[in-house]
Amino acid sequence: MLQIENLTFAYRRKAAPVLNDYSLTIDRGSVCGLLGRNGAGKSTLLYLISGLLTPKSGRVLFNGVNTRLRKPSTLNDIFILPEEFTLPPISMDEYVKLNSRYYPKFSMDDLYGNLETFELERNLNLGQLSMGQKKKAFMSFALACNTSLLLMDEPTNGLDIPGKSRFRKIVVSSMTDDRSIIISTHQVRDIDRILDHIIITESNKVLLNEKVSNIISKLRFETTNDDAVIARALYSQPSVEGMNVILRNDDDCDTEMNLESLFELSLNRPELINQIFASKEGAE
């Protein structure tokens, strides 16, 4: 579905590249978390995927078509929701009339359902909303476009606690086998339970690109005060309840993934992560 091939990009001609010879493949039908440090190029990557930026070299293929060509058949099947945006001071109905025509799979029923989940009025005035409400309204529209690829940059920033919960509910209910949602975020606890695929990127490298099911088949996540367990952990991190640890899943245990710990393990021990998931079984 999405192939990123040897992508290099810099914002200025003589500046250091934000991405350099960067490659990645993402399959259809997943909610994918894109994680990395500040400055790792996550937002830039989303803009390159959508065709809004031009790479110095390399290409992004969506269903076999270079997104930078910005063909209508490509653009009407991709939607990007940036971290920062502005909405015109018009009603939602007017906004839909102006913009929904570009998305052939747009559903008014889905829009109304999303707005209802977020506890927003159907024909609200976009110019009279708080920033958090604007984000809810824009996400409601974005999800109702039913594009095969939806790119979201820090979608939970500015949302209150109930809003974050409702966001997760909407994302899960909107997923189909033909759709992929890529969420770039630092707020991992807001989204960790809805992800079925994890990408961790650092310094122009993909450290991890795996399904959650494969991650938990290879790694076991626990919280413990047992010194013996802590001593043999691949990674340990203090928490209120004890030490959050990651161990090899030699006993085929089914544990809940700790995304923060996984992120730190990937950054601090990338060679180990590559070793664990480099096997043919781990790459599937």
N, C-alpha and C positions, 0 to 999 in steps of 0.2 A: 504493500500500500504506500508506504513512505520510505524513500531511500535517500539518504544524505551521503553524497560521494565526494570525499576529498575537498571539503569546503574550507576556503580561506577568506577571511574578511577583516578589514581594518577600517576605522571611521575616517582616517586621514591617510594620505598616500605614504607618508614616511613614518607613520605611527606603528607601534608593535601590533601584530594581528590579535584581534579578540578571539578569533577561531583560526586554527592553522592546520590544514590537511585533516579536517574533522570528518569522520564517517560514522553513520548510525543507520540502523534499520528498525522500523517500528511496524508491527503487524496490525491488521485490522481487528476491531472488536475488543479494545481494551481501554481502561482508564489508567493512564500512565502518569506517574509522578516524575517530574524532571527536577532533580536536586543538584545543588552545587553551591560553592562559596559565592559571596559577593564578587562580582567581576569575572565570574567564570564564563560569561557569555550566554546565559540562559535566555534572557529577553531578546538579545540579538539573534539567537538561533530561531526563536519563534517568528521574528520578523523576516528572516531569510526563508523559513519554511513557507510563509504566506506569500512570498514574492514581493514584499514591500522594500526589501533591501537587495542590492546586487552584489553577489560575491566577487572577490578578485579572481578566484578560480574555483573550480568544482561546481556542483549543481545539486539541486533538490528535485527529486522526482516524486510526484504524487500521482498514483495510478499510471505510472509510466510517462508522465508529461512534466516537463521542466516548469516549475511554478513561476520562475522569473519571466516566462513568456506571457503570463497574466491572461491566459485564454479565458473567455467567459465560462466555458464548460468546467474550468478548474476553479475559478474564483467563486462561482455559485455553489461550490461544494466544500469551501473552506471558510471558516469564520474565526477571526482573532479578536479576543477580548483583552485589551491591554490593561496594565495596572492603572494607568492614568488616562482619562478620556473626558470628553465634554459631550453633553447632550443639548440639543436645541430647546428653547423654551416653547415647546408645543405639546399638544396632547399626545398620549400614547397612540390613539387611533390615527392621528395625522402622521406620526412617526412610522407606524406600520404601513400606511398607504404609500409613503415615500420609499421605504426600504425593503419591504417584504417581496416586492416584485423581482428582486435580484436573486431570490432564493426559492427555486421551484418547489422545494419540499417543505416550505414554511407552513405551519399549522396554527391557525387562530385558536383552536381548541387547546393546543399545547401551551400557547402563550397565556391564555386565561387561567389554565390550570397552574402554571408556574407562578403567576401573579397571586393567585389565591393561596398557594403554599407559602409565599412570602408575606401574605396578609397585606397586599396592596390592592387598591381599587383598579378596576379594569381600564377606565379612561382617565387615568391620573394625568396631571400636568407635569411634564418632565422638568420644567424650569422652576418648580416650587418644591422640589425634593431635596432632602439632605444628601450628603455624599453617599452615605450607606444605602439610602433608599434608591438613589440613582444606580448604584451598582446592582442592586436587586432587580430593578426594572430592566437594565441593560442585559443582565444575565438571563432574565426571563425571555427576552427577545432572542438572544443568541442561541439558547437551547431550543427555542421553538422553530428556528430555521432548519433544524434537522440536517445539517451538513454532515458529510461523512467524516470530516476532520474539524474538530473544535479545539482551538488553542487558547489557553487561559493563563494569564500572567498575574500571580498573586490575587486570585479571585476572592479570598476571604478577608483581605485587608479592608478595614472599615466596617466590617459586619459585626453586629453584636452576637452574643452567644446563641440566642434563638435563631438568628439569621444564618449562622454557620451550620447549625443542625439542619435547618431547612434546605440550605444549599446542598448538603450531602444527600438529602432525600431526593431532591430534584435530579441530581446527577445520576444517581443509581436508577431512578425510574425512567430516565431518558435513554439509557444505554440499550443498544441493539448489537447484533453480531456484525453489522455492516458499518458501525461507527467507531471512531477512536477519539478520545479526549485526552489531550496532553495538558497537564497542570504544572506550571512552574511555580514553586513556592518555597518560602523559608518556614512557613507555619505548618510543619509536618503533622502536628497533632490534630490540625483541623481536617486533614484529608486522609490520614494513614489507613483508616478502615474501609475506604471506598476504592483504594487502588488495587489493581490486579497486576500491575507491571511497574517496575522501578528502574529509572535511569539515573545514575550518579555520575556527574561529569566534573572534571578538574583539569586545568592547564591543558586544554585542547585534547584531552583524552577522555574516552568513555571508560570509567572504572567499573561500572556494573550496568548491565542491560539484561534484566531477567524478569521472568514472571514471578509473582509473589509465591505461587505454589511451588516453584522450583527452589526459591530462596529458603522457604521453611522446610523443604525436604532435605536441604543440605546443612542448615544451621538451626540450632536450638536457642531460644531466647528465654532467659530466666531472671528472676530476682532472688538473691540468696545472701545469707551471711556465713555460709559454709566456706571456711578458708581453703579447703581442699578443692572445692569446685572453682573458687575464684582463681586459684593458682594455675589451673589448667585451662582457663578461659582464653579464647582468642582475643577478647576485648572485655574490659570491665569499666563500669562507670557508676559512681555513687548516686544513690537516690534516697528518698525518705524512708523507703521500706528496707533498704539494704543496698547491695550492689547489683546493678543491671549487668548481666553477663551474656556473652555470645559464645556458644560451644559448637563443636561439630555435632551434627545430628546422627550419631552412630547408632542410636537406638530407634530410629524412625519415629520419634515423638512428634506430635502435632502441637506446636506452640504458637502463640500470637506474636507476630513480628514487632519488634521495637525499632521503628524507623530511624529514630535519632541515633541509637547505638549502631545500627547498620551503616548509617551515613559516616559516623566517626571511624568505624572500622575500615570502611572503604578508603577514606582519606589517609588514614595513618598506616594502613598495611595493604596497599594496593596490590603488591605482589602476591600476598596470601589470597586475596579475593580472586585474582586471576587464576591462581592455582586451583582453588575450590571449584570455580565455575568454568574452567577451560576445557574440561572433559566433554566428550560428545554428549554424554547424558546430561551434564549440567547446562549445555548450550541449547538444548531443545526447548 
